Amino acid sequence: MRKIVLYIVAAATLLIGCQNNETEQPVETNDEVVAQKNAKQCFTMDKLNENLALDPSLAGKMASIEEQTFKFISENENLQGRLVNGKIQIPVVFHVIYNRASENLPLSVLQDQIAALNEDFNLQNPNRGAMPAEFAAVEANVGIDFVIEDVIRVNSRKRSWRPDDSMKFTSSGGSNVVNPQEFLNIWIVNDMPYRGGTILGYAQFPGGSWSTDGVVLGSRFVGRTDRTATHEVGHWLNLRHIWGDGGCGASDFVADTPDAAGPSRGCPTYPTVECGTTNMTMNFMDYSSDSCMYMFTNGQKARMDAVFAAGGFRATMAD
């Protein structure tokens, strides 16, 4: 989206939450789970709003991150640091917190999730052959590889969790964060019912407390064909929703993503036109169905690169 003039100010004041598309809490049937995923309940912006209310200093920290991001992009700096085969390599610590045996995801499922992340961040998504010609020029190879560092398993009495970060602390029945300045921590919990619906996942933007830094996923939304983790890791790397969490004219701070009136649902037919432009419904930061999301843009890649650059919030991961 092209509204970047008030870049830093907007970053500190954008307090519009994810749309809460409430549905009945799903049971363990494929149809119900598919319906829930189509509702795409991401809690990341809601969590940001809560954290901003609890910590008045967070807005200033995020504004500083946006200032560094803007400087990095405007000066066309090259990312330098620790690269493995020309890519940033991010070690992942999975915290699998389960109540029933079926929620204790095996290593093979976690490996499948890593494979899906590596596809999406390296221009290898199997559905990208459907890319419209008008967006092909801005499709980006982000160049990030994810590898499993460790798997921590916690058998919990809790059958469900609120999106309040309690799963990130051993003292509340969860699992403490592990070295967040070096590792991406991903907590997988059995269920997150909220306001009549179920949350698929949420992430913490750069700038928040290291004690809660990372991504949370519902156990039913993890695996080889699921793109919930890709969407939430995008937030963790400082990407906003493609529609800017507003209407036409709201900004996601990226120049090469068209305006959108709101989130997409299901698998939209191309072209879908809103705000005078064609929607980029296939972008990972939209709410389209998993099989219909398959791209990041060059502008989004630049924002992600900035967090690893000198002075970036996650620079220690690329040192």
Stockholm file with secondary structure:
# STOCKHOLM 1.0

chainA/1-319         MRKIVLYIVAAATLLIGCQNNETEQPVETNDEVVAQKNAKQCFTMDKLNENLALDPSLAGKMASIEEQTFKFISENENLQGRLVNGKIQIPVVFHVIYNRASENLPLSVLQDQIAALNEDFNLQNPNRGAMPAEFAAVEANVGIDFVIEDVIRVNSRKRSWRPDDSMKFTSSGGSNVVNPQEFLNIWIVNDMPYRGGTILGYAQFPGGSWSTDGVVLGSRFVGRTDRTATHEVGHWLNLRHIWGDGGCGASDFVADTPDAAGPSRGCPTYPTVECGTTNMTMNFMDYSSDSCMYMFTNGQKARMDAVFAAGGFRATMAD
#=GR chainA/1-319 SS CCCCTTHHHHHHHCCCCCCCCCCCCCCSSHHHHHHHHHHCCBCHHHHHHHHHHHCTTHHHHHHHHHHHHHHHHHTTCCCCSCCBTTBEEEEEEEEEEESSGGGSCCHHHHHHHHHHHHHHTTTCCTTGGGCCHHHHTTBCCCCEEEEEEEEEEEECSCSCCCSSSGGGCGGGTSCCCCCTTTSEEEEEESCCEETTEECCEEECCTTSCGGGCSEEEEGGGCSTTCCHHHHHHHHHTTCCCTTTTSSTTCCCSCTTSCCCSSCCCSSCCSCCEETTEECCTTBTTSCCCGGGCCBCBHHHHHHHHHHHSTTCTTGGGCC
#=GC SS_cons         CCCCTTHHHHHHHCCCCCCCCCCCCCCSSHHHHHHHHHHCCBCHHHHHHHHHHHCTTHHHHHHHHHHHHHHHHHTTCCCCSCCBTTBEEEEEEEEEEESSGGGSCCHHHHHHHHHHHHHHTTTCCTTGGGCCHHHHTTBCCCCEEEEEEEEEEEECSCSCCCSSSGGGCGGGTSCCCCCTTTSEEEEEESCCEETTEECCEEECCTTSCGGGCSEEEEGGGCSTTCCHHHHHHHHHTTCCCTTTTSSTTCCCSCTTSCCCSSCCCSSCCSCCEETTEECCTTBTTSCCCGGGCCBCBHHHHHHHHHHHSTTCTTGGGCC
//
